[in-house]
């Protein structure tokens, strides 16, 4: 029994010794972990941050600007340099093939004689202008006596009337003839005819300012005012 107990104690001692670790190895392990933690804490933020992918970039063609116009400064004129004269245009000379003249054109050698005078030149006459015409008008001096006398028979009957006539007017303004166009009664027409030949006066019509004979249509009205 004693021997067994000894073996058992030896085994326990050997197991205990095997379970113990060295203090140096434990300290080295702690130092390594401490270095790792310190190195992680000292890393820059750019290394620690997670790199996120950026959105895709879209591109397009940019048109090129047109080149600016070239500003060429005028070349200064050197006063010492002689100015070259510009060529003058030459007047074309006519040849025989370009000019054709008749034989009697009056040139020497073509059958003409320069000693003979040329015939006078008369310009064509201008077309005649339209004449300026004016109509005959009643002479204001004869206007108060222009109304014929009222026929007595028409006054007694109390009738009104009118007469339309065409009068011929001479260049002196007098009535040379009278023609009846219409009349409400013959008595009105006869009274108007006699009065027109004796009393009516006109300013004659003119043609380019010259008095001329003309005709004029007039209507004479007979109206009773006192009834």
C-alpha positions as CSV (number, residue, x, y, z in Angstrom):
1,X,0.0,0.0,0.0
2,X,2.8,2.3,0.7
3,X,4.5,1.7,-2.5
4,X,1.4,2.4,-4.5
5,X,1.0,5.6,-2.7
6,X,4.4,6.7,-3.6
7,X,3.9,6.0,-7.3
8,X,0.8,7.9,-7.2
9,X,2.5,10.9,-5.6
10,X,5.3,10.7,-8.2
11,X,2.9,10.7,-11.0
12,X,1.0,13.6,-9.5
13,X,4.3,15.5,-9.2
14,X,5.3,14.8,-12.7
15,X,1.9,16.0,-14.0
16,X,2.0,19.2,-12.0
17,X,5.4,20.0,-13.3
18,X,4.4,19.3,-16.8
19,X,1.3,21.6,-16.4
20,X,3.4,24.7,-15.3
21,X,4.6,27.0,-18.0
22,X,7.7,29.2,-18.1
23,X,7.3,32.9,-17.2
24,X,9.4,34.1,-20.1
25,X,7.2,32.4,-22.7
26,X,4.1,34.0,-21.2
27,X,5.6,37.4,-21.1
28,X,6.7,37.1,-24.8
29,X,3.2,36.2,-25.8
30,X,1.8,39.2,-24.0
31,X,4.4,41.5,-25.6
32,X,3.6,40.2,-29.1
33,X,-0.1,40.9,-28.6
34,X,0.6,44.3,-27.2
35,X,2.7,45.2,-30.3
36,X,0.0,44.0,-32.6
37,X,-2.6,46.1,-30.8
38,X,-0.4,49.2,-30.8
39,X,0.4,48.8,-34.5
40,X,-3.2,48.5,-35.4
41,X,-4.0,51.7,-33.4
42,X,-1.2,53.6,-35.1
43,X,-2.3,52.7,-38.7
44,X,-3.5,55.8,-40.7
45,X,-7.3,56.3,-41.3
46,X,-6.8,55.9,-45.1
47,X,-5.6,52.4,-44.6
48,X,-8.3,51.4,-42.1
49,X,-11.3,52.9,-44.1
50,X,-13.0,50.5,-46.4
51,X,-12.6,51.5,-50.1
52,X,-16.0,52.0,-51.6
53,X,-16.4,51.8,-55.4
54,X,-17.2,55.2,-57.0
55,X,-20.2,55.6,-59.4
56,X,-19.5,55.1,-63.1
57,X,-18.4,58.3,-65.0
58,X,-20.2,59.2,-68.2
59,X,-18.3,61.0,-70.9
60,X,-19.3,63.0,-74.0
61,X,-17.5,64.6,-76.9
62,X,-16.8,68.3,-76.4
63,X,-16.9,70.3,-79.7
64,X,-13.8,72.3,-80.4
65,X,-14.0,76.1,-80.5
66,X,-13.3,77.6,-83.9
67,X,-9.9,79.2,-84.1
68,X,-10.0,83.0,-83.6
69,X,-9.5,85.0,-86.8
70,X,-6.0,86.0,-87.4
71,X,-5.3,89.6,-86.8
72,X,-2.6,90.4,-89.2
73,X,-1.3,93.9,-88.5
74,X,-0.9,96.0,-91.5
75,X,2.5,96.1,-92.8
76,X,4.0,99.4,-92.1
77,X,5.0,101.4,-95.1
78,X,8.6,102.3,-95.2
79,X,9.0,105.9,-96.3
80,X,12.4,105.0,-97.7
81,X,11.1,102.4,-100.0
82,X,10.0,103.8,-103.4
83,X,6.3,103.4,-104.1
84,X,5.7,101.4,-107.2
85,X,3.3,103.0,-109.6
86,X,0.0,101.2,-110.2
87,X,-0.5,100.0,-113.8
88,X,-3.0,102.2,-115.6
89,X,-5.8,100.4,-117.6
90,X,-5.2,100.7,-121.3
91,X,-7.9,102.0,-123.5
92,X,-9.0,99.4,-126.0
93,X,-8.2,100.3,-129.5
94,X,-10.7,99.7,-132.2
95,X,-9.7,97.7,-135.2
96,X,-11.1,97.6,-138.7
97,X,-13.0,94.5,-137.9
98,X,-14.8,96.2,-135.0
99,X,-16.0,99.3,-136.8
100,X,-18.2,99.2,-139.8
101,X,-19.1,102.5,-141.5
102,X,-21.1,103.1,-144.6
103,X,-19.4,104.4,-147.7
104,X,-21.0,107.8,-147.5
105,X,-20.2,108.4,-143.8
106,X,-18.2,111.5,-144.7
107,X,-14.7,110.0,-144.0
108,X,-11.9,110.5,-146.4
109,X,-11.2,107.4,-148.5
110,X,-14.7,106.1,-148.1
111,X,-16.3,108.1,-150.8
112,X,-17.3,111.0,-148.6
113,X,-16.2,114.6,-148.6
114,X,-15.3,116.4,-145.3
115,X,-15.6,119.8,-147.0
116,X,-19.4,119.4,-147.4
117,X,-21.4,120.6,-144.4
118,X,-23.6,118.1,-142.6
119,X,-27.3,118.5,-142.9
120,X,-29.0,120.3,-140.0
121,X,-30.4,118.1,-137.3
122,X,-34.0,118.7,-136.2
123,X,-35.1,116.9,-133.0
124,X,-38.4,115.0,-133.3
125,X,-41.4,117.1,-132.2
126,X,-42.8,116.5,-128.8
127,X,-46.2,114.9,-128.6
128,X,-49.0,117.5,-128.2
129,X,-50.2,117.9,-124.6
130,X,-53.8,117.5,-123.8
131,X,-55.6,120.9,-123.9
132,X,-56.9,122.5,-120.8
133,X,-60.7,123.0,-121.1
134,X,-63.0,125.0,-118.8
135,X,-66.8,125.0,-119.0
136,X,-69.0,128.0,-119.4
137,X,-70.3,129.5,-116.2
138,X,-73.2,132.0,-115.5
139,X,-71.8,135.5,-115.3
140,X,-72.4,136.7,-111.7
141,X,-73.3,140.2,-113.0
142,X,-76.3,138.7,-114.9
143,X,-77.4,136.4,-112.2
144,X,-80.1,138.7,-110.7
145,X,-81.9,139.0,-114.1
146,X,-81.5,135.3,-114.9
147,X,-85.0,134.1,-113.8
148,X,-87.6,134.5,-116.6
149,X,-90.9,136.1,-115.9
150,X,-93.7,133.9,-114.7
151,X,-96.4,133.3,-117.4
152,X,-99.7,135.1,-116.5
153,X,-101.8,132.1,-117.4
154,X,-99.9,129.8,-115.1
155,X,-100.2,132.4,-112.3
156,X,-104.0,132.5,-112.7
157,X,-104.1,128.7,-112.7
158,X,-101.7,128.5,-109.8
159,X,-99.4,126.0,-111.5
160,X,-95.7,125.5,-111.0
161,X,-93.4,124.2,-113.8
162,X,-89.9,123.7,-115.0
163,X,-88.1,123.8,-118.3
164,X,-84.9,122.0,-119.3
165,X,-83.0,123.6,-122.2
166,X,-79.7,123.3,-124.0
167,X,-78.2,126.7,-124.8
168,X,-75.4,127.5,-127.3
169,X,-72.9,130.0,-125.9
170,X,-70.6,132.0,-128.1
171,X,-67.0,133.0,-127.4
172,X,-68.4,136.4,-126.2
173,X,-70.6,134.8,-123.5
174,X,-73.9,135.5,-125.3
175,X,-76.6,132.9,-126.0
176,X,-76.6,132.2,-129.8
177,X,-79.3,129.5,-129.8
178,X,-81.6,127.6,-127.3
179,X,-83.1,124.2,-127.7
180,X,-86.0,122.7,-125.6
181,X,-85.3,119.4,-124.0
182,X,-88.4,119.2,-121.8
183,X,-91.1,121.5,-120.4
184,X,-94.1,121.0,-118.2
185,X,-96.0,123.5,-120.3
186,X,-95.3,125.4,-123.6
187,X,-96.0,128.7,-121.9
188,X,-93.0,128.1,-119.6
189,X,-90.8,127.1,-122.6
190,X,-91.7,130.2,-124.7
191,X,-91.1,132.5,-121.8
192,X,-87.7,130.9,-121.1
193,X,-86.7,131.0,-124.8
194,X,-87.4,134.8,-125.1
195,X,-85.7,135.7,-121.8
196,X,-82.5,133.6,-122.5
197,X,-81.9,135.2,-125.9
198,X,-82.2,138.7,-124.4
199,X,-80.9,138.5,-120.8
200,X,-78.7,135.5,-120.2
201,X,-74.9,136.1,-120.1
202,X,-72.1,133.6,-119.4
203,X,-68.4,133.5,-118.9
204,X,-67.4,131.6,-122.0
205,X,-65.7,128.3,-122.0
206,X,-61.9,128.3,-122.7
207,X,-59.4,126.1,-124.4
208,X,-55.9,126.6,-123.1
209,X,-57.1,130.0,-121.8
210,X,-58.7,131.0,-125.1
211,X,-62.5,131.6,-125.1
212,X,-64.4,129.2,-127.3
213,X,-68.0,128.5,-128.2
214,X,-69.7,125.8,-126.2
215,X,-73.1,124.4,-125.1
216,X,-74.6,124.0,-121.6
217,X,-77.8,122.3,-120.3
218,X,-79.8,124.2,-117.7
219,X,-83.1,123.6,-115.9
220,X,-85.3,126.6,-115.0
221,X,-88.0,126.2,-112.3
222,X,-91.1,128.2,-111.9
223,X,-92.5,128.3,-108.4
224,X,-95.3,130.4,-106.9
225,X,-94.3,131.8,-103.6
226,X,-97.6,133.6,-102.6
227,X,-100.6,131.3,-102.5
